[in-house]
Amino acid sequence: MVNLSLEIHAERYFFVRTTPLSCFLILSVYNMGRCLLRLIQTPCFQDNLRKRYFFMTDDLKSWLLAIRPKTLPAAMGPVLVGSALAFQAGHFQWIPALLCLCFALLIQIGTNFANDYYDFIKGADTDERQGPMRMTASGLIPLRRMRLMTAGVFFVAFLVGLGLLPYGGWWLVAVGVLSIFLGYGYTAGPFPLAYLGLGEPFVMIFFGWVAVGCTYWVQAGDFSAVVFLAGTGVGALSTNLLVVNNHRDVETDIKANKRTLAVRFGRGFSCLEYRVWFAIALGCVLGMSFLLQSFWLLVPLAVIPLGLKLCVMMGHPQLGPVYIRMLGKTSVVLILYCLLMSVALLLS
């Protein structure tokens, strides 16, 4: 009897002590919710939210433009072709292929960010420039934010590259570090490649032979003459993206002391260079078809009509918007070339 009364007393004590606290918390949350709802419905809050939304949207658009989507095929194409070569040889592995794609894209984006930043610092991106708008030069992205983002992208690329070590070996660390170093040093550092007329060799080596060769290596574990030819063809068309830019920017590059090949030898040379790289890409297709004894490898020659049209356009003076379209069409030639070559390798 005594125990029962003590239990009842304890329950009453607990109810009396806790019920006011529970009610207080429930009422507090309810009142906070009503206040928040009223705040959201006020015109001032809605105006601020709308401005913030448009600011975030504009900021995202600026970063998307800074990425330079038209240059990304130079990163994706080599990985696609290298993976198709691995498939044709019976060694395709999707995990290293995906890691190679991510690494190549990050290197390309990081290089574009660094180029955007340092070309503005060195006076190459001015109002006189005819190409697409640059984000730091236009003030849409602050210099400090672009610098931090460049370092961040290259750091993530390094981390992604570490995932390839189990497939290709520790020597890939040197390849990855060198790719990042030269991607940054393309326009930065005491000896910027782009300002010394070394941009074309850089693109040919790293977006051709290295990209295709390493993608194939981490899946198949070896190299071959066919891989070399494929890397040469893809690298040649990737280099033409740079040739169009340099051909367009001769006047502003001269003022910024950016000694590209187009500046050193003139637009006539860059026009010839564009045609030679295109011819090399076609020759590599013929060589691969001969080595693999497959007529399927002649399918990439379907890019000839568009490529010849661009070769003719390079020989005539053009306005800024035309050069932008030419850059886009050169990118299309590269995409078609890589896609058709990949399909041909799968069918051969």
SERO-4910 file (N, C-alpha, C, O; in steps of 0.05 Angstrom, whole numbers):
BEGIN
 pado doro    nc1    nc2    nc3   cac1   cac2   cac3    cc1    cc2    cc3    oc1    oc2    oc3
  Met    A     17    -24      0      0      0      0     17     25      0     12     44    -14
  Val    A     38     24     16     56     47     18     71     51     -9     74     73    -18
  Asn    A     79     28    -21     94     30    -46     76     41    -68     85     57    -85
  Leu    A     50     33    -68     31     43    -88     27     73    -86     27     86   -106
  Ser    A     25     83    -61     21    112    -58     46    127    -66     44    149    -77
  Leu    A     69    115    -61     94    129    -69     96    130   -100    105    150   -111
  Glu    A     88    109   -113     88    109   -143     69    130   -154     76    144   -173
  Ile    A     45    131   -143     26    151   -152     37    179   -148     34    197   -165
  His    A     49    183   -124     60    210   -118     83    217   -137     85    240   -146
  Ala    A     99    197   -144    121    202   -162    111    209   -190    122    227   -203
  Glu    A     90    194   -199     79    200   -226     67    228   -227     71    243   -246
  Arg    A     53    236   -205     41    263   -204     63    284   -204     61    305   -217
  Tyr    A     85    278   -190    107    297   -188    120    301   -216    127    323   -224
  Phe    A    124    278   -229    136    279   -256    119    294   -276    129    310   -292
  Phe    A     92    289   -274     73    303   -293     72    332   -288     72    348   -306
  Val    A     72    340   -262     71    368   -255     96    383   -264     95    405   -273
  Arg    A    120    369   -261    145    382   -267    150    383   -297    163    402   -307
  Thr    A    141    363   -312    148    362   -341    127    374   -359    134    384   -381
  Thr    A    102    373   -351     81    383   -369     85    413   -376     83    419   -399
  Pro    A     90    431   -357     94    459   -364    118    462   -383    117    479   -401
  Leu    A    139    447   -379    162    449   -397    155    440   -425    163    453   -444
  Ser    A    141    418   -427    133    408   -454    115    429   -468    118    434   -492
  Cys    A     96    439   -453     78    460   -464     93    484   -473     88    496   -494
  Phe    A    112    492   -457    129    516   -464    144    511   -490    145    529   -507
  Leu    A    157    487   -493    172    481   -517    154    480   -542    161    491   -563
  Ile    A    130    468   -539    112    466   -561    102    494   -570    101    500   -594
  Leu    A     95    510   -550     86    538   -557    108    554   -569    103    570   -587
  Ser    A    133    550   -559    156    565   -570    160    559   -600    164    576   -616
  Val    A    160    532   -606    164    524   -634    142    534   -651    146    543   -674
  Tyr    A    117    534   -641     94    543   -656     96    573   -662     92    582   -685
  Asn    A    103    589   -641    106    618   -645    129    624   -664    127    643   -680
  Met    A    151    609   -662    174    614   -680    166    608   -709    173    623   -727
  Gly    A    150    587   -713    141    580   -740    123    602   -751    125    609   -775
  Arg    A    105    613   -734     88    635   -744    104    659   -751     99    672   -771
  Cys    A    124    666   -734    141    689   -740    157    686   -766    159    704   -782
  Leu    A    167    661   -770    182    656   -794    165    657   -818    173    668   -839
  Leu    A    140    648   -817    121    649   -839    115    678   -846    113    685   -869
  Arg    A    110    694   -825    105    723   -830    129    736   -843    126    753   -861
  Leu    A    153    729   -834    177    741   -845    180    734   -874    187    752   -891
  Ile    A    175    709   -881    177    700   -909    158    715   -927    163    720   -951
  Gln    A    134    721   -916    113    734   -932    117    764   -935    102    776   -951
  Thr    A    136    776   -921    141    805   -924    153    811   -951    170    796   -960
  Pro    A    146    833   -963    157    841   -989    187    844   -988    201    838  -1007
  Cys    A    198    855   -966    226    860   -964    242    834   -965    262    832   -979
  Phe    A    233    814   -951    246    788   -951    245    775   -978    265    764   -988
  Gln    A    222    777   -992    220    765  -1018    237    779  -1038    248    765  -1056
  Asp    A    240    805  -1036    258    820  -1055    287    811  -1051    301    807  -1070
  Asn    A    295    809  -1025    322    800  -1020    328    772  -1029    349    766  -1040
  Leu    A    308    755  -1026    311    727  -1035    313    726  -1065    329    710  -1076
  Arg    A    297    742  -1078    297    742  -1108    324    753  -1118    335    742  -1137
  Lys    A    335    773  -1105    361    784  -1113    383    763  -1108    401    760  -1125
  Arg    A    381    750  -1085    401    729  -1079    400    706  -1099    421    695  -1107
  Tyr    A    376    699  -1107    373    677  -1126    385    684  -1153    400    669  -1165
  Phe    A    380    709  -1163    391    717  -1188    421    720  -1186    435    715  -1206
  Phe    A    431    728  -1163    460    730  -1160    473    703  -1162    494    700  -1175
  Met    A    461    683  -1149    472    656  -1150    471    645  -1178    489    631  -1187
  Thr    A    449    651  -1192    446    641  -1220    467    654  -1237    479    640  -1253
  Asp    A    471    680  -1235    491    694  -1251    519    683  -1244    536    680  -1262
  Asp    A    525    678  -1219    551    667  -1210    556    640  -1223    578    635  -1232
  Leu    A    535    623  -1223    538    597  -1235    543    599  -1265    560    584  -1276
  Lys    A    529    617  -1278    534    621  -1307    562    630  -1312    574    622  -1332
  Ser    A    572    647  -1295    600    657  -1299    620    634  -1297    639    633  -1313
  Trp    A    616    617  -1278    634    594  -1275    632    575  -1298    652    563  -1307
  Leu    A    608    571  -1308    604    554  -1331    619    565  -1356    630    550  -1371
  Leu    A    618    591  -1359    632    604  -1381    662    602  -1377    677    599  -1396
  Ala    A    671    605  -1352    700    603  -1345    710    575  -1351    734    572  -1358
  Ile    A    694    555  -1349    702    527  -1355    708    524  -1385    725    507  -1392
  Arg    A    696    541  -1402    700    540  -1432    692    513  -1443    709    497  -1451
  Pro    A    666    508  -1444    656    481  -1453    666    473  -1480    669    449  -1485
  Lys    A    671    492  -1498    680    485  -1525    708    472  -1526    715    459  -1545
  Thr    A    723    476  -1504    750    463  -1503    749    436  -1490    769    421  -1491
  Leu    A    727    428  -1477    726    403  -1462    729    378  -1480    739    358  -1470
  Pro    A    720    379  -1505    725    355  -1522    755    348  -1524    761    324  -1528
  Ala    A    773    367  -1520    801    361  -1520    809    343  -1497    829    330  -1498
  Ala    A    793    343  -1476    797    326  -1453    782    300  -1455    793    279  -1447
  Met    A    758    301  -1466    741    277  -1467    749    259  -1490    748    234  -1487
  Gly    A    756    270  -1513    762    254  -1537    784    234  -1533    780    211  -1540
  Pro    A    807    242  -1522    829    223  -1518    821    199  -1500    830    176  -1506
  Val    A    806    204  -1479    798    183  -1461    779    164  -1475    781    139  -1472
  Leu    A    761    175  -1491    742    158  -1506    757    140  -1526    751    116  -1528
  Val    A    776    151  -1540    791    136  -1560    809    115  -1546    810     92  -1555
  Gly    A    822    123  -1524    839    104  -1510    824     81  -1499    833     59  -1499
  Ser    A    800     87  -1489    783     65  -1478    772     47  -1501    770     23  -1497
  Ala    A    766     59  -1524    757     43  -1546    780     24  -1556    775      1  -1564
  Leu    A    805     35  -1555    828     18  -1562    830     -5  -1543    836    -28  -1551
  Ala    A    826      0  -1517    828    -21  -1497    806    -42  -1502    810    -66  -1499
  Phe    A    782    -32  -1509    760    -51  -1514    766    -68  -1538    762    -92  -1538
  Gln    A    777    -56  -1559    784    -70  -1583    805    -92  -1578    805   -113  -1591
  Ala    A    823    -86  -1558    843   -106  -1551    834   -126  -1530    848   -144  -1522
  Gly    A    809   -122  -1520    798   -141  -1500    806   -135  -1472    806   -153  -1455
  His    A    813   -109  -1466    823   -103  -1439    808    -80  -1426    817    -68  -1407
  Phe    A    784    -73  -1436    770    -50  -1425    762    -54  -1396    753    -75  -1388
  Gln    A    767    -32  -1380    759    -32  -1352    746     -5  -1347    758     16  -1351
  Trp    A    722     -5  -1337    707     20  -1335    716     38  -1312    714     63  -1315
  Ile    A    726     27  -1291    735     44  -1268    759     61  -1275    758     85  -1272
  Pro    A    781     50  -1285    804     67  -1294    796     86  -1317    806    108  -1319
  Ala    A    778     77  -1334    769     94  -1356    755    119  -1345    759    141  -1354
  Leu    A    737    115  -1325    723    137  -1313    742    155  -1298    738    180  -1299
  Leu    A    761    144  -1284    781    160  -1270    797    177  -1289    803    201  -1284
  Cys    A    805    165  -1312    820    181  -1332    803    204  -1343    814    226  -1347
  Leu    A    778    199  -1347    760    220  -1357    758    243  -1337    760    266  -1345
  Cys    A    754    236  -1312    752    257  -1291    778    273  -1289    778    297  -1287
  Phe    A    801    259  -1289    827    272  -1287    831    291  -1311    840    314  -1307
  Ala    A    826    281  -1335    830    297  -1359    812    322  -1359    821    344  -1366
  Leu    A    787    319  -1351    769    342  -1350    778    363  -1329    777    387  -1334
  Leu    A    787    353  -1306    796    371  -1285    821    386  -1294    824    410  -1288
  Ile    A    840    373  -1307    864    386  -1317    856    407  -1338    867    429  -1337
  Gln    A    838    401  -1355    829    420  -1376    816    445  -1362    822    467  -1369
  Ile    A    798    440  -1343    784    462  -1330    804    478  -1313    802    503  -1314
  Gly    A    822    465  -1299    842    480  -1283    859    497  -1301    866    520  -1294
  Thr    A    867    486  -1324    883    502  -1343    868    526  -1354    879    547  -1356
  Asn    A    842    522  -1359    826    544  -1369    823    566  -1347    824    590  -1353
  Phe    A    819    558  -1322    817    577  -1300    844    593  -1297    843    617  -1295
  Ala    A    866    578  -1298    892    592  -1296    896    611  -1319    907    633  -1315
  Asn    A    888    602  -1343    891    619  -1366    874    645  -1364    883    666  -1371
  Asp    A    849    642  -1354    832    664  -1349    844    684  -1330    843    709  -1334
  Tyr    A    856    674  -1309    867    691  -1288    893    705  -1298    895    730  -1296
  Tyr    A    912    690  -1308    938    701  -1314    938    717  -1340    954    736  -1343
  Asp    A    921    711  -1359    919    727  -1383    909    755  -1376    917    775  -1389
  Phe    A    891    757  -1356    882    783  -1348    904    798  -1333    908    822  -1337
  Ile    A    918    784  -1315    940    796  -1300    961    807  -1318    973    829  -1313
  Lys    A    967    792  -1340    989    800  -1358    980    818  -1381    996    825  -1398
  Gly    A    954    825  -1381    944    844  -1400    937    833  -1427    934    848  -1447
  Ala    A    934    806  -1429    927    794  -1455    897    796  -1460    888    797  -1483
  Asp    A    881    796  -1439    851    798  -1442    843    827  -1437    841    836  -1414
  Thr    A    838    841  -1459    829    869  -1458    803    872  -1473    792    853  -1484
  Asp    A    793    896  -1473    768    902  -1488    771    899  -1518    752    895  -1532
  Glu    A    796    900  -1528    801    897  -1556    800    868  -1566    797    863  -1589
  Arg    A    801    850  -1547    801    821  -1554    774    813  -1567    753    822  -1558
  Gln    A    776    797  -1588    752    790  -1604    738    764  -1594    716    759  -1603
  Gly    A    751    749  -1577    740    723  -1570    718    724  -1549    708    746  -1542
  Pro    A    710    701  -1538    690    700  -1517    698    716  -1492    722    719  -1487
  Met    A    679    725  -1478    684    741  -1454    699    725  -1433    692    702  -1428
  Arg    A    719    737  -1421    734    724  -1399    724    734  -1372    718    758  -1370
  Met    A    722    717  -1353    708    723  -1328    723    742  -1310    711    760  -1299
  Thr    A    749    739  -1307    764    757  -1290    767    784  -1304    765    805  -1291
  Ala    A    772    784  -1330    775    809  -1344    749    826  -1343    750    850  -1342
  Ser    A    726    812  -1344    700    826  -1343    692    833  -1315    672    848  -1312
  Gly    A    705    823  -1295    698    829  -1267    676    811  -1256    667    815  -1234
  Leu    A    667    791  -1271    645    774  -1262    654    754  -1240    638    746  -1224
  Ile    A    680    748  -1241    691    730  -1220    716    745  -1208    734    752  -1223
  Pro    A    716    750  -1182    739    763  -1169    765    748  -1173    764    723  -1175
  Leu    A    787    762  -1174    813    749  -1179    819    729  -1157    829    707  -1163
  Arg    A    814    736  -1132    821    717  -1110    805    692  -1112    816    670  -1108
  Arg    A    779    694  -1119    763    670  -1121    772    652  -1144    772    628  -1142
  Met    A    780    664  -1167    790    649  -1190    816    635  -1183    820    612  -1190
  Arg    A    833    649  -1168    859    637  -1160    854    613  -1142    867    592  -1145
  Leu    A    836    615  -1123    831    594  -1104    818    570  -1118    824    547  -1113
  Met    A    799    576  -1137    786    555  -1151    805    540  -1169    803    515  -1172
  Thr    A    824    554  -1181    844    541  -1198    861    521  -1181    864    498  -1190
  Ala    A    870    530  -1158    885    512  -1141    868    488  -1131    878    466  -1130
  Gly    A    842    493  -1125    825    472  -1116    820    451  -1137    820    427  -1131
  Val    A    816    460  -1162    811    441  -1184    835    423  -1189    833    399  -1193
  Phe    A    859    436  -1189    883    420  -1193    888    401  -1170    898    378  -1174
  Phe    A    881    409  -1146    885    391  -1122    866    367  -1125    874    344  -1120
  Val    A    841    371  -1133    822    349  -1136    832    331  -1159    829    307  -1157
  Ala    A    843    343  -1180    854    327  -1202    876    308  -1192    878    285  -1200
  Phe    A    893    319  -1174    915    302  -1163    903    279  -1147    913    256  -1149
  Leu    A    882    284  -1131    870    263  -1115    857    242  -1133    860    218  -1128
  Val    A    844    251  -1155    832    232  -1173    854    215  -1187    851    191  -1191
  Gly    A    876    228  -1194    898    214  -1206    910    192  -1189    919    171  -1199
  Leu    A    910    196  -1162    920    175  -1144    904    149  -1147    915    128  -1142
  Gly    A    879    151  -1154    862    128  -1158    871    110  -1181    863     87  -1183
  Leu    A    888    121  -1199    898    105  -1222    923     89  -1215    931     72  -1231
  Leu    A    935     95  -1193    961     81  -1186    958     51  -1185    976     37  -1195
  Pro    A    937     40  -1174    935     10  -1173    933     -2  -1201    939    -26  -1205
  Tyr    A    925     14  -1221    921      3  -1248    946      8  -1266    951     -8  -1284
  Gly    A    961     30  -1261    983     36  -1278   1010     37  -1266   1030     37  -1280
  Gly    A   1012     38  -1239   1038     39  -1226   1045     67  -1216   1032     87  -1223
  Trp    A   1066     68  -1199   1073     93  -1186   1085    113  -1205   1085    137  -1199
  Trp    A   1094    105  -1229   1105    124  -1248   1083    144  -1257   1090    166  -1267
  Leu    A   1058    137  -1254   1036    155  -1261   1036    180  -1244   1025    201  -1252
  Val    A   1048    179  -1220   1049    202  -1203   1065    224  -1217   1057    248  -1216
  Ala    A   1087    217  -1230   1103    236  -1245   1087    248  -1268   1089    272  -1273
  Val    A   1072    231  -1282   1056    241  -1304   1034    261  -1294   1030    282  -1306
  Gly    A   1021    253  -1272   1000    271  -1261   1011    297  -1251   1000    318  -1257
  Val    A   1033    296  -1236   1045    321  -1226   1054    339  -1249   1051    363  -1248
  Leu    A   1067    327  -1269   1076    342  -1292   1052    354  -1307   1054    377  -1316
  Ser    A   1031    339  -1310   1007    350  -1323    996    374  -1309    989    394  -1321
  Ile    A    995    372  -1282    985    395  -1266   1004    418  -1267    995    441  -1270
  Phe    A   1029    413  -1265   1050    434  -1266   1049    449  -1292   1050    474  -1292
  Leu    A   1047    434  -1314   1047    447  -1340   1020    460  -1346   1018    480  -1360
  Gly    A    998    448  -1336    972    461  -1338    971    488  -1325    960    507  -1336
  Tyr    A    983    489  -1301    985    515  -1287   1005    533  -1301   1001    557  -1304
  Gly    A   1028    521  -1310   1049    537  -1323   1043    544  -1351   1060    556  -1365
  Tyr    A   1020    537  -1361   1013    544  -1389   1013    574  -1393   1022    584  -1413
  Thr    A   1002    588  -1373   1002    618  -1374   1015    630  -1349   1018    655  -1348
  Ala    A   1023    614  -1329   1033    625  -1304   1063    618  -1302   1074    604  -1318
  Gly    A   1076    629  -1281   1103    623  -1276   1123    640  -1292   1114    656  -1309
  Pro    A   1149    636  -1287   1169    652  -1302   1172    645  -1331   1181    661  -1347
  Phe    A   1164    621  -1338   1166    612  -1366   1139    600  -1376   1137    576  -1381
  Pro    A   1119    617  -1379   1093    608  -1388   1094    597  -1416   1103    611  -1434
  Leu    A   1084    573  -1420   1086    560  -1446   1072    576  -1468   1082    579  -1490
  Ala    A   1048    586  -1461   1032    600  -1482   1046    625  -1491   1043    634  -1514
  Tyr    A   1062    638  -1473   1075    663  -1480   1102    658  -1494   1115    677  -1504
  Leu    A   1110    633  -1496   1136    626  -1509   1131    612  -1535   1150    603  -1548
  Gly    A   1106    609  -1543   1101    595  -1568   1102    565  -1566   1105    551  -1586
  Leu    A   1099    555  -1541   1100    526  -1536   1073    514  -1531   1071    491  -1521
  Gly    A   1052    529  -1536   1025    518  -1530   1018    494  -1547   1007    475  -1537
  Glu    A   1025    496  -1573   1018    473  -1591   1032    447  -1583   1019    426  -1581
  Pro    A   1059    447  -1578   1071    422  -1569   1059    412  -1543   1057    388  -1539
  Phe    A   1052    430  -1524   1039    422  -1499   1013    407  -1504   1009    385  -1493
  Val    A    996    418  -1521    970    405  -1527    975    379  -1541    962    359  -1535
  Met    A    993    378  -1561    998    354  -1576   1007    331  -1558    998    309  -1560
  Ile    A   1026    337  -1540   1037    317  -1522   1017    307  -1501   1012    283  -1498
  Phe    A   1005    326  -1487    989    319  -1464    960    313  -1470    947    297  -1456
  Phe    A    949    325  -1491    921    318  -1499    920    299  -1523    899    293  -1533
  Gly    A    943    290  -1531    945    270  -1552    958    244  -1542    945    226  -1533
  Trp    A    985    244  -1542   1000    220  -1535    996    211  -1506    991    188  -1500
  Val    A    998    231  -1488    996    223  -1459    968    215  -1452    964    194  -1439
  Ala    A    948    230  -1461    920    224  -1453    911    198  -1465    900    181  -1451
  Val    A    915    194  -1491    907    169  -1503    924    145  -1493    913    124  -1486
  Gly    A    950    150  -1492    968    128  -1484    964    119  -1456    963     95  -1450
  Cys    A    961    138  -1437    957    131  -1409    930    118  -1404    927    100  -1388
  Thr    A    909    128  -1419    883    115  -1416    884     86  -1425    872     69  -1412
  Tyr    A    898     81  -1446    901     54  -1456    919     37  -1436    913     14  -1431
  Trp    A    940     50  -1426    959     35  -1409    946     25  -1383    950      2  -1375
  Val    A    930     42  -1370    918     34  -1344    897     12  -1348    889      0  -1328
  Gln    A    889      7  -1373    870    -15  -1378    883    -39  -1390    876    -62  -1383
  Ala    A    902    -35  -1408    914    -57  -1423    942    -64  -1413    951    -87  -1415
  Gly    A    956    -44  -1402    983    -49  -1391   1006    -49  -1412   1028    -58  -1406
  Asp    A   1001    -38  -1436   1022    -35  -1455   1016    -13  -1475    995      0  -1473
  Phe    A   1034     -9  -1494   1030     10  -1516   1033     -4  -1543   1041    -27  -1544
  Ser    A   1025     10  -1564   1029     -2  -1591   1030     21  -1611   1024     44  -1605
  Ala    A   1037     14  -1636   1037     34  -1657   1010     46  -1663   1007     69  -1669
  Val    A    989     29  -1660    962     38  -1664    954     59  -1644    941     79  -1650
  Val    A    962     55  -1619    957     74  -1597    971    100  -1603    960    122  -1599
  Phe    A    996     99  -1613   1011    123  -1619    997    139  -1642    995    163  -1640
  Leu    A    988    125  -1662    974    138  -1684    948    151  -1675    942    173  -1683
  Ala    A    933    137  -1658    908    148  -1648    914    173  -1632    899    193  -1634
  Gly    A    934    172  -1614    941    195  -1598    950    218  -1616    944    242  -1609
  Thr    A    964    212  -1637    973    234  -1655    949    247  -1669    948    272  -1671
  Gly    A    930    231  -1679    907    242  -1692    890    259  -1674    882    281  -1681
  Val    A    884    249  -1650    868    264  -1631    883    289  -1622    871    311  -1620
  Gly    A    909    287  -1617    924    310  -1608    926    332  -1630    925    355  -1623
  Ala    A    927    323  -1655    928    343  -1677    903    360  -1678    905    384  -1681
  Leu    A    880    347  -1676    855    362  -1677    851    378  -1652    839    400  -1653
  Ser    A    860    369  -1629    859    384  -1604    876    409  -1606    869    431  -1597
  Thr    A    899    407  -1620    917    430  -1623    903    451  -1641    909    475  -1637
  Asn    A    887    443  -1659    873    462  -1676    855    481  -1661    849    503  -1669
  Leu    A    845    471  -1637    829    490  -1620    846    513  -1612    837    536  -1611
  Leu    A    870    507  -1604    889    529  -1596    897    546  -1620    900    570  -1617
  Val    A    901    534  -1643    909    549  -1667    888    570  -1674    895    592  -1680
  Val    A    863    563  -1672    841    582  -1678    843    606  -1658    841    629  -1666
  Asn    A    846    600  -1633    848    621  -1613    872    640  -1618    869    664  -1618
  Asn    A    895    628  -1623    919    644  -1628    917    660  -1654    926    683  -1656
  His    A    905    648  -1675    900    661  -1700    882    686  -1697    887    707  -1710
  Arg    A    862    683  -1679    843    705  -1675    856    728  -1658    850    751  -1663
  Asp    A    873    721  -1639    882    741  -1619    909    753  -1625    922    763  -1606
  Val    A    918    753  -1650    945    762  -1656    950    791  -1646    970    796  -1634
  Glu    A    932    809  -1652    936    837  -1645    939    842  -1615    957    855  -1606
  Thr    A    920    830  -1600    921    834  -1571    945    818  -1558    956    827  -1538
  Asp    A    952    796  -1570    975    780  -1560   1001    796  -1564   1019    794  -1548
  Ile    A   1003    810  -1586   1027    826  -1591   1030    847  -1570   1052    852  -1559
  Lys    A   1008    861  -1562   1010    881  -1542   1016    870  -1514   1029    883  -1498
  Ala    A   1008    845  -1509   1013    832  -1483   1040    817  -1484   1047    804  -1464
  Asn    A   1055    819  -1506   1080    805  -1508   1077    774  -1506   1094    760  -1495
  Lys    A   1055    765  -1516   1049    736  -1517   1058    725  -1543   1044    728  -1564
  Arg    A   1081    712  -1544   1095    705  -1568   1085    677  -1578   1101    658  -1580
  Thr    A   1060    676  -1586   1050    651  -1597   1062    647  -1625   1074    665  -1636
  Leu    A   1058    623  -1636   1068    618  -1663   1055    637  -1684   1067    645  -1703
  Ala    A   1029    643  -1679   1015    662  -1697   1027    690  -1696   1029    704  -1716
  Val    A   1036    698  -1672   1050    724  -1669   1077    723  -1681   1085    742  -1695
  Arg    A   1092    702  -1676   1120    700  -1686   1121    699  -1716   1138    712  -1729
  Phe    A   1103    683  -1729   1106    678  -1757   1083    688  -1774   1083    686  -1799
  Gly    A   1062    700  -1761   1040    712  -1775   1016    693  -1780   1018    669  -1775
  Arg    A    994    705  -1788    970    690  -1792    972    670  -1816    958    650  -1816
  Gly    A    989    676  -1835    993    657  -1857   1003    631  -1846    996    610  -1856
  Phe    A   1022    633  -1827   1033    608  -1815   1012    593  -1800   1010    568  -1802
  Ser    A    996    607  -1783    976    593  -1767    954    581  -1785    943    560  -1778
  Cys    A    949    593  -1808    930    582  -1827    941    555  -1838    927    535  -1839
  Leu    A    967    556  -1846    980    532  -1855    981    511  -1833    977    487  -1838
  Glu    A    987    519  -1809    989    501  -1786    963    486  -1782    962    462  -1778
  Tyr    A    940    501  -1783    914    489  -1779    910    467  -1800    900    445  -1793
  Arg    A    917    472  -1825    913    453  -1847    931    428  -1843    923    406  -1849
  Val    A    956    433  -1834    974    411  -1831    965    392  -1808    966    368  -1811
  Trp    A    956    404  -1786    946    387  -1764    922    370  -1773    919    347  -1765
  Phe    A    905    382  -1789    881    368  -1799    890    345  -1817    879    323  -1816
  Ala    A    909    350  -1835    919    330  -1853    933    307  -1837    929    283  -1844
  Ile    A    947    314  -1816    960    293  -1799    938    275  -1787    942    251  -1786
  Ala    A    917    287  -1777    895    271  -1765    883    252  -1785    878    229  -1778
  Leu    A    880    260  -1810    869    243  -1831    890    221  -1837    882    198  -1841
  Gly    A    915    228  -1838    936    208  -1844    937    186  -1823    942    163  -1829
  Cys    A    932    194  -1797    933    174  -1776    910    154  -1779    913    131  -1772
  Val    A    887    163  -1789    865    145  -1794    873    124  -1815    867    100  -1811
  Leu    A    886    133  -1836    895    114  -1857    915     94  -1846    914     70  -1852
  Gly    A    934    104  -1829    954     86  -1817    941     66  -1799    949     42  -1799
  Met    A    922     74  -1782    908     55  -1764    893     34  -1780    892     10  -1773
  Ser    A    880     43  -1802    864     24  -1818    883      3  -1830    876    -21  -1833
  Phe    A    907     12  -1839    926     -7  -1850    937    -27  -1829    938    -51  -1835
  Leu    A    944    -17  -1805    955    -34  -1785    935    -54  -1774    942    -77  -1769
  Leu    A    910    -46  -1771    889    -64  -1761    875    -79  -1783    858    -96  -1777
  Gln    A    882    -73  -1808    870    -87  -1831    839    -86  -1829    825   -107  -1831
  Ser    A    829    -62  -1825    800    -58  -1822    791    -33  -1837    802    -11  -1833
  Phe    A    771    -37  -1854    760    -14  -1869    743      3  -1850    737     26  -1857
  Trp    A    734     -8  -1828    718      8  -1809    734     33  -1799    722     53  -1794
  Leu    A    760     31  -1798    776     53  -1788    777     77  -1808    788     98  -1801
  Leu    A    765     73  -1831    763     96  -1850    739    113  -1845    736    134  -1857
  Val    A    721    104  -1826    697    119  -1820    702    148  -1810    688    166  -1818
  Pro    A    723    152  -1794    729    180  -1785    734    200  -1807    734    224  -1803
  Leu    A    740    190  -1831    745    208  -1854    720    224  -1861    721    242  -1878
  Ala    A    697    217  -1848    672    232  -1853    674    261  -1844    657    277  -1851
  Val    A    694    267  -1829    698    295  -1820    710    313  -1841    713    337  -1838
  Ile    A    718    301  -1863    732    316  -1884    717    341  -1894    728    362  -1896
  Pro    A    691    338  -1901    677    362  -1912    677    386  -1893    684    408  -1901
  Leu    A    670    381  -1867    670    404  -1848    699    414  -1844    703    438  -1841
  Gly    A    718    395  -1842    745    403  -1838    756    420  -1860    770    440  -1856
  Leu    A    750    413  -1885    760    428  -1908    747    456  -1909    760    475  -1916
  Lys    A    722    457  -1901    708    483  -1900    722    502  -1880    726    526  -1886
  Leu    A    730    491  -1857    744    507  -1837    772    515  -1847    781    537  -1841
  Cys    A    785    497  -1861    811    503  -1872    810    527  -1891    828    544  -1891
  Val    A    789    528  -1907    785    550  -1925    779    576  -1910    790    597  -1917
  Met    A    762    574  -1889    755    598  -1874    779    609  -1859    781    634  -1856
  Met    A    798    592  -1851    822    602  -1837    839    620  -1855    854    637  -1846
  Gly    A    836    616  -1882    852    632  -1901    841    659  -1907    853    674  -1922
  His    A    818    666  -1895    806    692  -1900    803    708  -1874    797    696  -1853
  Pro    A    806    734  -1875    801    750  -1850    772    747  -1841    754    747  -1857
  Gln    A    769    745  -1814    743    740  -1803    739    760  -1779    758    770  -1768
  Leu    A    713    764  -1772    707    780  -1749    706    762  -1724    706    738  -1726
  Gly    A    705    775  -1700    706    760  -1675    684    739  -1673    691    716  -1667
  Pro    A    659    746  -1678    638    725  -1676    642    701  -1695    635    679  -1688
  Val    A    654    706  -1718    659    684  -1737    680    666  -1726    678    641  -1728
  Tyr    A    701    677  -1713    722    661  -1701    710    644  -1678    719    621  -1674
  Ile    A    691    655  -1664    678    640  -1642    664    616  -1654    665    594  -1643
  Arg    A    650    620  -1676    636    598  -1689    656    578  -1701    651    553  -1700
  Met    A    678    587  -1711    699    569  -1721    710    552  -1699    716    528  -1703
  Leu    A    714    564  -1676    723    548  -1653    703    526  -1646    711    504  -1640
  Gly    A    678    533  -1646    657    513  -1640    657    491  -1661    654    468  -1654
  Lys    A    660    498  -1686    660    478  -1707    685    461  -1707    684    437  -1713
  Thr    A    707    473  -1699    732    457  -1696    728    437  -1673    738    414  -1675
  Ser    A    714    445  -1652    708    427  -1631    690    404  -1640    693    381  -1632
  Val    A    671    411  -1658    653    390  -1670    669    370  -1686    664    346  -1684
  Val    A    688    380  -1702    706    362  -1717    720    342  -1699    721    318  -1704
  Leu    A    731    352  -1677    745    335  -1657    726    315  -1645    733    291  -1643
  Ile    A    702    324  -1637    682    305  -1625    675    283  -1645    675    260  -1638
  Leu    A    668    291  -1670    660    271  -1690    683    252  -1696    679    228  -1698
  Tyr    A    707    262  -1698    731    246  -1703    734    225  -1682    739    201  -1688
  Cys    A    732    233  -1656    736    214  -1634    713    194  -1632    717    171  -1627
  Leu    A    689    204  -1636    666    186  -1635    667    165  -1657    663    141  -1652
  Leu    A    672    174  -1682    673    156  -1704    696    136  -1702    693    113  -1709
  Met    A    719    146  -1692    741    128  -1688    735    107  -1667    742     83  -1670
  Ser    A    722    115  -1646    715     97  -1624    696     75  -1634    699     52  -1629
  Val    A    675     84  -1649    656     65  -1660    670     46  -1679    664     22  -1679
  Ala    A    688     57  -1696    702     40  -1715    719     19  -1700    721     -4  -1709
  Leu    A    732     27  -1678    748      8  -1663    731    -14  -1650    739    -37  -1648
  Leu    A    707     -6  -1641    689    -26  -1630    680    -46  -1650    675    -70  -1644
  Leu    A    678    -38  -1676    668    -55  -1697    690    -70  -1711    684    -90  -1725
  Ser    A    715    -62  -1708    736    -74  -1723    746   -100  -1710    764   -113  -1720
***
